[in-house]
Amino acid sequence: MASPSPLTFSACSSASSSSATLYSIPPDTDCVSDGSFSSAAAGFAPPVEDAAPTAEVPSVYHLSFNQDCGCFVAGLDNGFRIYNTDPFKALFRRDMDSSSPSSSSSRGGIGLVAMLFRCNVLCFVGGGPEPLYPANKVMIWDDHLSRCFSELSFRSEVRNVKIRRDKIIVVLAQKVFVYNFVDLRLVHQIETALNSKGLCEVSHTSSPMLLACPGLQKGQIRIENYGSKKTKFVMAHDSRLACMSMTQDGRLLATASSKGTLVRVFNALDGSLLQEVRRGADRAEIYSLAFSSDAHWLAVSSDKGTIHVFSLKVDSGSLATLSNDRSQVVSAPNPSNGLGISSLSILKGVLPKYFSSEWSVAQFRLPEGSEYLVGFGQQKNTVIIIGLNGSFYRCEFDPVKGGEMTQLEHHNYLSADNFLKPGETFTKTL
């Protein structure tokens, strides 16, 4: 069987040389101001600028938040949309066709989109029954130029893509490839166990990078610290990994298994288990995990239709000196840490583990039958929920009383009211 190693990296056809400059959708200022890339030209599917908004509701193939959950992007059967989360607002729309010979359909399905904060550079992978591009290619798109300027090709389907300001990470079913962003030079290749979900997490505010992905054994995590140049293997679960999330600084890592009952929080610097929380007693498929920006809270979504928010005992700041003093693993308790802990926890080791579990502080009930992703809002104690069915929710939880969250906003981001004209953006200049 052929190895799924990368085949080619190429610029998207150009006789002239130009550089791609990174622009930012206001008001975000985290994006770097410029960058140098390979040249690019036409020849890949252009945006459809003059088409009238379609009355047909598009199919959603992919949803993801940007790095700080200030935006989310939807990959559709005919292009992509970008929305602001707090407050909800449609920011940008691109309808894509496949008029070039390199595209395999006339629709323009995008099965995976990765954003870099609010910058104009995105990564696409084709998806759906009429993909815009092959599923084994990562297309690097500059929306300021309205074209692709580079691509990465592989021998098998791309399962996930992560972007940092300095790196692009491509995940296949059994490999992870790490590239320099500036020249797309391959700098690291990792073998993993079967990873059909494309599980991989990277730090975004720390430099050098921390990366977490499945190891070679079932339930095992591999953590790469590119600063210390050390690799750590952690047996996180007895069953296969189903979901993971990392804090932006890379110090905390949350994981869930295919059982979906427990979520474990690890120190990503040394692999030690810091906390274990319980979503429920029944098996469930975990769709997403998310840390709050201060690492005081962890949100979980699953196929059970309930969003759970858990209180964390360890924030990422408390781990700064962990490598020198293991006694500093646990920080001073969060004021709300008492919430969600069973009153029977004093009998740990006597009663079954279920009775001493830490339960969620706050919950929000959703209709079952759709996949939802969760993130934390820009305002304190708020949660953002987006669904493949077009749902958008913004909710608030009480950190002291807990219980049911309060719904602040609810929209259908696919509705005609939230459509921009093709190519239109409320900010006009990226």
Backbone torsions as a table, in degrees:
resi	resn	phi	psi	omega
1	MET	NA	135.9	-176.3
2	ALA	-66.7	141.5	176.9
3	SER	-70.5	139.7	-179.4
4	PRO	-83.6	39.2	178.9
5	SER	-77.0	161.5	-177.4
6	PRO	-67.5	143.1	179.7
7	LEU	-93.1	-55.7	-173.3
8	THR	-143.3	154.6	163.7
9	PHE	-125.0	131.1	179.9
10	SER	-147.8	152.2	168.0
11	ALA	-75.5	152.9	-174.5
12	CYS	-83.0	64.1	174.0
13	SER	58.1	113.7	176.1
14	SER	-165.8	137.4	173.8
15	ALA	-90.4	-29.4	179.4
16	SER	-94.9	158.2	-179.5
17	SER	-107.1	134.1	177.3
18	SER	-148.9	163.7	178.6
19	SER	-112.9	151.9	177.9
20	ALA	-98.2	123.2	179.5
21	THR	-98.2	138.8	179.3
22	LEU	-87.4	126.3	175.6
23	TYR	-114.1	165.9	-176.4
24	SER	-128.6	139.9	172.0
25	ILE	-75.8	118.2	178.9
26	PRO	-56.0	148.5	8.7
27	PRO	-99.6	10.1	-175.6
28	ASP	-64.4	136.1	-179.2
29	THR	-123.6	14.2	-176.2
30	ASP	-81.6	-13.4	-175.1
31	CYS	-75.7	143.5	174.4
32	VAL	-66.1	157.6	-170.5
33	SER	-84.0	-28.8	179.2
34	ASP	-156.1	170.1	178.8
35	GLY	-164.1	157.5	-178.4
36	SER	-113.1	128.8	-175.4
37	PHE	-136.1	173.3	174.8
38	SER	-65.8	155.9	-179.6
39	SER	-73.5	161.2	-178.7
40	ALA	-150.0	159.1	177.6
41	ALA	-151.9	-173.3	180.0
42	ALA	-66.3	173.1	-178.7
43	GLY	124.1	-15.4	173.5
44	PHE	-114.2	159.2	-170.3
45	ALA	-49.0	116.7	180.0
46	PRO	-83.8	160.1	172.8
47	PRO	-68.8	147.4	178.3
48	VAL	-89.4	99.3	-171.8
49	GLU	-78.8	-30.1	-168.4
50	ASP	-105.6	-0.3	-176.9
51	ALA	-73.3	145.8	177.3
52	ALA	-77.1	149.9	177.6
53	PRO	-56.3	132.5	-176.6
54	THR	-79.2	144.4	176.9
55	ALA	-79.3	-18.7	-179.6
56	GLU	-76.1	130.8	178.6
57	VAL	-74.0	125.6	-176.9
58	PRO	-73.3	157.7	173.8
59	SER	-83.7	140.9	179.3
60	VAL	-98.7	120.4	179.2
61	TYR	-99.8	-23.3	-175.4
62	HIS	-156.2	143.3	173.2
63	LEU	-133.9	141.0	172.8
64	SER	-158.1	149.5	172.7
65	PHE	-84.7	157.3	167.3
66	ASN	-77.6	-175.4	-168.2
67	GLN	-65.1	-29.9	-178.8
68	ASP	-110.9	12.0	179.7
69	CYS	62.1	17.6	174.7
70	GLY	-75.1	-21.9	178.0
71	CYS	-136.6	162.1	163.8
72	PHE	-137.7	156.2	-177.6
73	VAL	-124.8	140.1	178.4
74	ALA	-114.9	123.5	172.0
75	GLY	-89.9	122.4	-171.4
76	LEU	-116.0	-179.9	177.9
77	ASP	-77.1	-3.9	-178.9
78	ASN	-140.6	24.4	178.9
79	GLY	139.3	-144.0	-179.7
80	PHE	-148.5	159.1	176.8
81	ARG	-132.2	145.4	175.3
82	ILE	-121.3	134.9	-176.7
83	TYR	-128.4	147.2	170.0
84	ASN	-82.9	148.4	-175.7
85	THR	-100.2	-27.6	-172.9
86	ASP	-144.0	93.8	0.2
87	PRO	-80.3	169.2	178.5
88	PHE	-65.5	132.8	176.7
89	LYS	-162.4	137.3	173.3
90	ALA	-71.1	126.4	-177.6
91	LEU	-102.7	-40.5	-172.2
92	PHE	-157.9	149.7	-179.4
93	ARG	-141.2	135.2	170.0
94	ARG	-130.4	118.9	169.2
95	ASP	-91.9	128.2	-175.2
96	MET	-112.9	141.7	168.1
97	ASP	-120.2	-178.0	-177.7
98	SER	-127.7	59.8	-176.3
99	SER	-74.0	-14.0	-178.8
100	SER	-88.8	154.4	179.5
101	PRO	-62.1	-22.7	-177.5
102	SER	-74.1	-17.1	179.3
103	SER	-94.0	149.4	-170.6
104	SER	-103.8	7.5	180.0
105	SER	-150.9	172.5	178.4
106	SER	-100.3	-1.9	-175.3
107	ARG	-93.5	-59.6	-179.2
108	GLY	104.9	46.5	-179.7
109	GLY	-71.4	134.5	178.1
110	ILE	-118.9	115.6	-174.8
111	GLY	-94.2	-10.0	179.6
112	LEU	-157.0	132.5	176.9
113	VAL	-133.5	135.8	175.4
114	ALA	-125.4	129.1	178.6
115	MET	-101.7	157.4	171.9
116	LEU	-115.7	94.0	-173.0
117	PHE	49.0	-115.6	178.1
118	ARG	-118.3	25.5	-177.6
119	CYS	-77.2	165.3	-178.2
120	ASN	-80.8	-8.1	179.6
121	VAL	-92.8	125.7	177.9
122	LEU	-129.6	160.1	173.3
123	CYS	-113.9	133.2	-179.9
124	PHE	-117.7	150.7	164.8
125	VAL	-134.8	135.0	-179.5
126	GLY	-65.7	153.7	180.0
127	GLY	-159.8	171.2	-179.7
128	GLY	82.3	-179.4	-178.8
129	PRO	-68.2	-22.9	177.8
130	GLU	-127.3	73.6	-174.7
131	PRO	-68.5	144.6	176.9
132	LEU	-67.4	-40.4	178.6
133	TYR	-132.1	161.7	177.0
134	PRO	-60.6	150.4	-177.1
135	ALA	-73.1	-7.5	179.3
136	ASN	-100.8	13.5	-179.6
137	LYS	-123.9	138.0	170.2
138	VAL	-101.5	116.2	-179.8
139	MET	-98.7	125.9	-178.6
140	ILE	-100.7	114.1	-167.1
141	TRP	-109.0	132.3	173.1
142	ASP	-107.1	105.8	-175.6
143	ASP	-75.3	-16.5	173.6
144	HIS	-67.6	-33.7	177.0
145	LEU	-94.9	-8.1	-178.2
146	SER	58.7	43.7	178.9
147	ARG	-162.8	161.7	172.4
148	CYS	-78.6	138.0	177.7
149	PHE	-116.8	-9.5	177.0
150	SER	-158.1	164.3	175.8
151	GLU	-148.2	155.7	173.2
152	LEU	-123.9	127.8	-177.3
153	SER	-113.8	144.4	-177.8
154	PHE	-133.9	169.8	-179.5
155	ARG	-88.1	-6.4	178.6
156	SER	-142.7	173.7	-173.6
157	GLU	-64.7	138.3	175.6
158	VAL	-80.9	127.0	-176.6
159	ARG	-98.0	-25.2	-178.3
160	ASN	-165.4	156.6	175.4
161	VAL	-138.9	134.0	174.1
162	LYS	-121.6	142.6	-179.4
163	ILE	-124.5	133.6	165.3
164	ARG	-117.7	174.6	178.0
165	ARG	-66.2	-23.8	-176.5
166	ASP	-116.7	-6.8	-174.1
167	LYS	-141.9	151.4	166.4
168	ILE	-121.6	128.8	-178.3
169	ILE	-114.9	125.4	-178.9
170	VAL	-115.0	130.3	-176.2
171	VAL	-112.8	125.0	171.6
172	LEU	-107.1	-177.1	-175.2
173	ALA	-62.9	-29.5	-178.9
174	GLN	-140.2	17.9	178.3
175	LYS	-146.4	153.1	172.5
176	VAL	-127.2	129.7	180.0
177	PHE	-115.3	133.3	179.4
178	VAL	-114.3	124.7	-177.7
179	TYR	-120.8	146.8	166.3
180	ASN	-66.5	136.0	-179.9
181	PHE	-69.6	-40.2	-170.4
182	VAL	-67.2	-35.3	-177.6
183	ASP	-129.3	2.6	-179.2
184	LEU	55.2	35.9	174.6
185	ARG	-83.2	131.1	178.1
186	LEU	-69.1	121.8	-177.7
187	VAL	-113.3	-16.6	179.7
188	HIS	-158.7	144.2	177.8
189	GLN	-133.2	128.2	-174.8
190	ILE	-123.0	134.0	172.9
191	GLU	-93.3	140.3	-179.1
192	THR	-131.5	168.4	166.5
193	ALA	-67.0	171.8	179.4
194	LEU	-54.3	124.7	-172.3
195	ASN	-133.4	66.3	-175.2
196	SER	-65.1	-24.6	178.6
197	LYS	-84.2	-6.5	179.8
198	GLY	68.3	36.3	-177.7
199	LEU	-65.5	127.1	177.5
200	CYS	-170.4	136.7	177.7
201	GLU	-133.4	144.1	177.8
202	VAL	-133.3	153.1	173.1
203	SER	-75.4	153.3	-178.3
204	HIS	-120.1	-25.9	-179.3
205	THR	-104.0	-11.2	179.4
206	SER	-94.5	146.6	175.2
207	SER	-141.9	124.7	4.7
208	PRO	-69.6	173.8	-172.0
209	MET	-79.6	146.8	163.3
210	LEU	-108.9	139.9	-178.6
211	LEU	-132.5	136.3	176.0
212	ALA	-125.1	135.0	178.8
213	CYS	-152.8	170.2	176.2
214	PRO	-61.4	147.1	172.9
215	GLY	-83.5	-153.3	-178.7
216	LEU	-96.0	-7.5	179.6
217	GLN	-114.0	156.7	178.0
218	LYS	-60.5	129.4	177.7
219	GLY	79.3	3.7	-177.2
220	GLN	-96.5	140.8	175.8
221	ILE	-108.4	141.0	172.3
222	ARG	-111.4	127.5	179.8
223	ILE	-118.1	120.7	178.9
224	GLU	-103.3	120.9	175.1
225	ASN	-104.3	105.0	-174.6
226	TYR	-79.2	-6.0	174.0
227	GLY	-82.8	-53.0	179.1
228	SER	-83.3	-9.5	-176.9
229	LYS	58.9	37.3	179.4
230	LYS	-116.4	149.2	177.1
231	THR	-115.3	131.9	179.2
232	LYS	-121.3	131.3	174.8
233	PHE	-107.3	132.6	-177.0
234	VAL	-129.2	126.1	173.1
235	MET	-82.2	97.2	-172.9
236	ALA	-83.9	-36.6	-174.9
237	HIS	-146.1	160.1	175.9
238	ASP	-79.4	-31.2	178.9
239	SER	-102.3	177.5	-173.7
240	ARG	-67.4	151.9	178.4
241	LEU	-69.9	142.5	-180.0
242	ALA	-121.6	-25.6	-176.9
243	CYS	-162.4	152.0	174.7
244	MET	-153.1	159.1	177.2
245	SER	-151.8	149.4	-178.6
246	MET	-129.1	144.7	173.3
247	THR	-66.1	157.2	-176.5
248	GLN	-60.9	-30.9	179.2
249	ASP	-84.6	-3.3	175.1
250	GLY	79.1	11.0	-175.2
251	ARG	-89.6	-26.0	179.1
252	LEU	-118.9	143.7	178.9
253	LEU	-134.2	127.2	176.7
254	ALA	-109.2	139.9	-179.0
255	THR	-137.1	152.0	173.1
256	ALA	-135.9	152.1	-179.6
257	SER	-103.9	-179.3	-179.8
258	SER	-67.1	-17.5	175.2
259	LYS	-69.6	-38.2	175.0
260	GLY	75.2	14.4	-179.3
261	THR	-93.9	-35.7	-176.4
262	LEU	-117.8	147.4	170.7
263	VAL	-122.5	131.5	-178.2
264	ARG	-114.2	140.1	-179.6
265	VAL	-114.0	124.7	-176.2
266	PHE	-115.8	152.3	165.4
267	ASN	-78.6	115.2	-176.1
268	ALA	-72.8	-13.6	-179.0
269	LEU	-78.3	-37.7	-179.7
270	ASP	-125.6	-1.0	176.3
271	GLY	81.8	7.2	-177.5
272	SER	-77.6	146.1	177.7
273	LEU	-78.9	125.3	-177.2
274	LEU	-102.2	-35.5	-174.7
275	GLN	-161.6	150.7	176.5
276	GLU	-132.4	128.6	179.3
277	VAL	-123.0	156.0	-175.9
278	ARG	-113.5	123.6	174.8
279	ARG	-76.1	-41.1	-178.4
280	GLY	-178.4	-176.0	-178.8
281	ALA	-95.2	-28.5	-178.2
282	ASP	-86.2	152.1	176.1
283	ARG	-62.3	147.0	179.5
284	ALA	-154.3	155.2	172.9
285	GLU	-93.0	117.3	179.5
286	ILE	-80.9	123.8	-179.4
287	TYR	-90.2	-38.3	-177.9
288	SER	-157.8	153.0	173.0
289	LEU	-127.7	145.1	-179.6
290	ALA	-150.2	134.5	172.8
291	PHE	-91.7	146.1	168.4
292	SER	-71.9	161.8	-174.9
293	SER	-62.6	-28.5	178.6
294	ASP	-94.3	3.0	178.8
295	ALA	61.0	26.3	174.9
296	HIS	-89.9	-18.1	-173.4
297	TRP	-135.2	151.0	176.3
298	LEU	-131.6	127.0	179.3
299	ALA	-107.9	147.2	-176.5
300	VAL	-136.5	134.5	171.2
301	SER	-121.0	149.3	-178.1
302	SER	-150.5	178.3	179.9
303	ASP	-75.6	-0.4	176.6
304	LYS	-79.4	-11.2	175.2
305	GLY	86.4	8.1	179.0
306	THR	-117.3	131.6	172.3
307	ILE	-90.3	128.7	179.3
308	HIS	-112.5	140.6	172.2
309	VAL	-119.6	125.5	-178.6
310	PHE	-110.8	146.8	174.5
311	SER	-86.9	132.6	-179.8
312	LEU	-102.6	143.3	-179.2
313	LYS	-89.0	-17.7	-175.7
314	VAL	-124.8	123.2	172.6
315	ASP	-99.3	162.6	-173.5
316	SER	-64.2	-28.3	-179.0
317	GLY	-66.6	-27.7	-177.6
318	SER	-73.7	-8.4	-176.2
319	LEU	-98.4	6.4	-173.1
320	ALA	-59.3	-35.4	-177.7
321	THR	-110.7	21.4	-175.1
322	LEU	-58.9	-38.6	-176.3
323	SER	-63.3	-22.5	-178.7
324	ASN	-100.4	-24.3	-174.5
325	ASP	-147.4	98.3	-176.5
326	ARG	-65.8	-18.6	-180.0
327	SER	-68.0	-11.8	-177.7
328	GLN	-96.6	15.5	-179.8
329	VAL	-61.7	-45.5	-176.2
330	VAL	-96.6	124.2	180.0
331	SER	-85.6	177.9	174.1
332	ALA	-59.5	141.7	-174.3
333	PRO	-60.0	142.6	169.8
334	ASN	-65.5	141.0	-177.5
335	PRO	-54.3	-26.4	-176.6
336	SER	-101.0	12.8	-175.1
337	ASN	-63.9	-22.2	179.5
338	GLY	-69.4	-21.5	-179.5
339	LEU	-70.8	141.5	173.9
340	GLY	84.1	-0.9	179.4
341	ILE	-99.2	129.0	-176.5
342	SER	-59.7	142.5	176.6
343	SER	-67.2	-12.9	178.5
344	LEU	-91.3	8.6	-176.1
345	SER	-64.9	-19.9	177.8
346	ILE	-68.2	-15.1	-179.5
347	LEU	-99.8	23.3	177.8
348	LYS	-53.9	138.7	179.2
349	GLY	88.4	-13.9	178.3
350	VAL	-105.1	-53.6	176.6
351	LEU	-88.0	161.3	176.1
352	PRO	-54.9	154.2	-175.0
353	LYS	-57.2	-30.5	-178.8
354	TYR	-54.0	-40.2	-173.6
355	PHE	-76.7	-18.7	178.8
356	SER	-103.3	14.7	-177.0
357	SER	-73.1	155.8	172.5
358	GLU	-93.2	122.7	-175.4
359	TRP	-102.8	168.4	-176.0
360	SER	-69.0	148.4	177.8
361	VAL	-81.2	-41.5	-175.3
362	ALA	-135.0	152.7	-177.7
363	GLN	-140.0	155.4	172.4
364	PHE	-141.3	126.1	-175.1
365	ARG	-90.7	134.6	180.0
366	LEU	-125.1	157.0	173.6
367	PRO	-62.8	135.6	176.9
368	GLU	-75.3	162.9	175.0
369	GLY	107.7	-4.1	177.0
370	SER	-133.8	158.2	178.0
371	GLU	-90.6	128.8	-179.7
372	TYR	-119.1	142.7	173.0
373	LEU	-112.4	148.8	-175.5
374	VAL	-126.8	145.9	174.4
375	GLY	-150.6	173.0	179.1
376	PHE	-100.4	141.5	-178.0
377	GLY	-77.3	173.3	179.7
378	GLN	-72.7	-29.6	176.8
379	GLN	-85.2	149.0	-176.1
380	LYS	-60.6	138.9	176.2
381	ASN	61.1	32.9	174.8
382	THR	-117.8	149.2	-177.6
383	VAL	-125.2	137.9	176.5
384	ILE	-107.7	133.1	179.7
385	ILE	-127.6	127.9	177.1
386	ILE	-126.8	141.4	-176.6
387	GLY	-124.2	152.3	176.1
388	LEU	-65.3	-15.0	177.2
389	ASN	-84.8	4.6	179.0
390	GLY	97.2	2.1	-176.3
391	SER	-80.8	141.3	171.0
392	PHE	-131.4	127.6	176.7
393	TYR	-128.7	142.4	167.0
394	ARG	-125.1	124.0	-172.4
395	CYS	-128.3	160.7	178.3
396	GLU	-125.2	139.3	176.8
397	PHE	-118.4	152.2	178.8
398	ASP	-91.2	113.6	-175.7
399	PRO	-69.6	-15.2	-178.9
400	VAL	-98.6	-51.3	-177.2
401	LYS	-84.6	-28.7	-177.7
402	GLY	68.0	-151.2	178.2
403	GLY	84.8	-156.0	-176.7
404	GLU	-69.1	136.1	178.0
405	MET	-73.8	158.6	175.7
406	THR	-98.3	127.7	178.8
407	GLN	-78.0	124.5	178.7
408	LEU	-99.2	-36.0	-179.4
409	GLU	-145.0	148.2	171.2
410	HIS	-147.6	124.8	-179.3
411	HIS	-139.6	157.6	166.6
412	ASN	-102.1	105.3	-175.3
413	TYR	-71.0	-7.8	176.8
414	LEU	-95.9	-5.9	-175.1
415	SER	-69.3	158.5	-178.2
416	ALA	-61.2	-30.3	-179.9
417	ASP	-64.9	-25.4	-178.1
418	ASN	-102.6	10.3	177.6
419	PHE	-84.0	135.9	165.3
420	LEU	-93.4	159.8	170.2
421	LYS	-67.0	148.9	-178.4
422	PRO	-52.1	128.5	178.4
423	GLY	83.5	-6.9	-177.5
424	GLU	-83.0	145.9	174.3
425	THR	-137.5	141.2	179.2
426	PHE	-65.4	-26.8	-179.3
427	THR	-89.9	-13.4	176.0
428	LYS	66.7	-44.2	179.9
429	THR	-118.1	122.6	178.5
430	LEU	-77.0	NA	NA
